[in-house]
Amino acid sequence: MADHDAQDRHLPASPKKIQKSRAEGQLPRSRDLPHFAMMVAGGAVLSIGGPQIVDRLRQMLGTGLHFDAALLARPGFMGERLVDMTLAFAAVMGPIAALMVMVGIASHVASGGWNWTMKPLAPKFSHLDPIAGLGRLVSGQGFGTALKAVLLAVVLGIVGAMVLRDRLAAYVSIMSVPLPSALAYAGQQLMGGLMLLAIALAVFAAIDVPLQRQLWLRRMRMTREEAKQELKEVEGNLEVKAKMRARMREMAKRRMLAAVPKADLVVMNPTHYAVALKYEEGRMSAPKVVAKGADLLAMKIRDLARDSKVPVLQQPVLARALYAHAKLDHEIPAALFGAVAQVLAYVYQLRAAMASRNAARPDMPRPHVPPELDPHNKPGWAPEPDEDFAE
């Protein structure tokens, strides 16, 4: 079952899962990089400050072994001497230890980034299960980690053995020279051996850092079910959201249709588009679109307008241009001011003629619409159903 689940994990980890993994302290960490960095830092400290450190330790040793009868006769002298030597030793080795800690932290940050969390310290009683622990030991990841550790130990052992074999005679000859010279010579030989070990660790670190990241990304992979569940958690239930959007569209449509009886006119082509316009002189700088729709919604706007005695004009080109370029509850585009002004003037003249009964009715205008505003001149253009209410 576990193998089957692992095989299904072929989707890359989402940002949310990676963030959750970081919060739980699961990051790609290389153990070889800190080993290499700390060995290089230690070698640099010995190379630069080795003589001063040795001289300081020699002084401490001389001071610690210096006694006289008066000091020995004083009660508590040995405790005071022990405290003084401990503080002196800490003053020498403390900065070195602090440097090594900083190098170790920096190398971990370099391999996996900075992360602060206390969750890894929380007790996990599942790790006390011996069967589960055995499963982790015999897993592919556990076997690979053990094999890498054995290989590293073998390589370092071979390098150390070669260094000792080549320099065994030099180490034996140290016993025939004075102590200061012997310490200096031993330090030189030690630095040569550390250099070879550092090269071996550098090779392992260069391989292990990208390898650990790839293994981590592999463990973070998701199944399709996990991706779907996360999408639901992030965006909510898609069915519920779809119903909410449909309800919002319906409410917006009702509000729009309620504005049709208050419009000044409706511009239509015969069947496909309808745009209701309203203009209040002194309050609006240009006519405003209060309703628009295509197909069935256009027919609904037309019927409402006729029931409310709102003029409905058949102007196919102007209706298409207004539908395509004018936004609901916004003023019409400036390029259509002239054409809309002509149809509005016609409506006002028509109303005046109907009021006086004796006046001749005006002729239907033929407003000029720039060809580039007619959507039928754009190949492939088609209205989307209820596009005005889409989110």
ROSE-779153 format. One record per residue (C-alpha): residue in one letter; y, z, x. Coordinates in steps of 0.5 Angstrom, whole numbers, plus 500, padded with zeros to 3 digits. Layout:
N
AYZX/...
end
This chain:
391
M500500500/A505502506/D503495509/H504491503/D511495502/A513493509/Q511486508/D516486502/R522488506/H525482508/L532483506/P537485511/A540492510/S546492506/P552496508/K551502503/K544503506/I547503513/Q552508511/K547512508/S543512514/R548514519/A550520514/E543522515/G543521523/Q539515523/L542510528/P539506534/R539510540/S536508547/R533514551/D533510557/L541508557/P542516558/H537517563/F540511567/A547513566/M546520568/M542518574/V548514576/A553519575/G549524579/G548520585/A556518585/V557526585/L553527591/S555521594/I563523593/G563530593/G556532597/P559535603/Q564539600/I558542595/V554543600/D559547604/R561551598/L554553597/R553555604/Q559559604/M556562598/L550564601/G553567607/T557571603/G551573598/L547575605/H553579608/F552587607/D554593611/A552600610/A559602606/L558597601/L551599600/A552606599/R557604593/P554605586/G553598582/F555594588/M549590587/G551588580/E558586582/R555582588/L550578583/V556577578/D561574583/M555570586/T554567579/L561566577/A562562584/F556558583/A558556576/A565554579/V561549583/M556547578/G560547572/P564541573/I558537575/A554540569/A560538564/L561531567/M553530566/V554532559/M560527558/V556522561/G550523556/I554523550/A558517552/S551513553/H549515546/V555513543/A555506547/S548505544/G549507537/G556508536/W559515534/N556519528/W557526526/T552529521/M549536521/K543533516/P538532522/L538539523/A536541516/P529543516/K524538513/F517541511/S514534510/H514534518/L509540518/D504536515/P499534520/I496528517/A503525516/G504527523/L498523525/G500517522/R506517525/L503518532/V498512531/S503507527/G506501531/Q512505533/G509511535/F504507539/G510502542/T514508544/A508512548/L507505551/K514504554/A514512556/V507511560/L510504563/L517507565/A513513568/V508508572/V514504575/L518510577/G512513580/I510507584/V518506586/G518514588/A511513592/M514507596/V520511598/L516517600/R511512604/D517508607/R521515609/L515520610/A516520618/A524521617/Y523527613/V518530618/S523529623/I528533620/M525539622/S526538629/V534538628/P539543626/L540545619/P547542618/S544535621/A538536617/L541537610/A546531612/Y540526613/A536528608/G542527603/Q542520606/Q535519605/L535522598/M541517596/G537511598/G531513593/L536515588/M538508588/L532504587/L530509581/A537507578/I535500579/A529501575/L532505570/A537500569/V532494568/F529499562/A535500559/A538493559/I531492555/D531498551/V538498548/P537491544/L530493543/Q532499539/R537496535/Q533490533/L527496531/W532500527/L535494523/R527492522/R526499519/M533498515/R530492511/M530492504/T525490498/R528486492/E527492488/E531496492/A537491493/K537490485/Q537498484/E543498489/L547493486/K546497479/E548503482/V554500485/E556495480/G553499474/N548496469/L549489469/E547488461/V552494459/K558490463/A556484460/K557487453/M563490455/R566484458/A564480451/R567486447/M574485451/R574478450/E573479443/M579484442/A583479446/K581473442/R583477436/R590479438/M591472440/L589470433/A594475430/A600472434/V599465431/P602466424/K608468428/A608462432/D614456431/L609450432/V602449434/V601443438/M594439438/N590433440/P585432434/T579436435/H579439442/Y585443444/A590447441/V596451443/A601455439/L608456442/K614461440/Y621460442/E627465440/E633463442/G637468446/R631472448/M627467451/S629463457/A623458455/P618457450/K612462451/V605460449/V602465444/A595462443/K591457446/G584455445/A579449446/D573446441/L572452435/L577456438/A582450437/M580449430/K581457428/I588456431/R589450427/D586453420/L590460421/A597456423/R596452416/D594458412/S601461415/K605455414/V606454421/P607446423/V601443427/L603437431/Q598432433/Q600431440/P594429444/V597428451/L602434451/A596439448/R592437454/A597438459/L599445456/Y592447455/A591446462/H597448466/A600454461/K598461461/L597465455/D603470454/H607466459/E613461459/I611454459/P611450466/A618447468/A615440468/L614441460/F620443458/G623436456/A617435452/V616441448/A624441447/Q623434443/V617437439/L621444437/A627440435/Y623435431/V620442428/Y627445427/Q630438424/L623438419/R625445416/A632443415/A630437411/M625440407/A630446405/S635441403/R630436400/N635430400/A635429407/A631424410/R625427415/P626425422/D621421426/M615424430/P617424437/R613421443/P615426448/H614424455/V609428459/P608427467/P601423468/E599428473/L599434468/D594430464/P588433465/H584427463/N587423469/K583428474/P576426474/G571431473/W575436469/A573440463/P575446460/E571452460/P569456454/D574462452/E576461459/D583465457/F579471456/A575471462/E576476467/
end
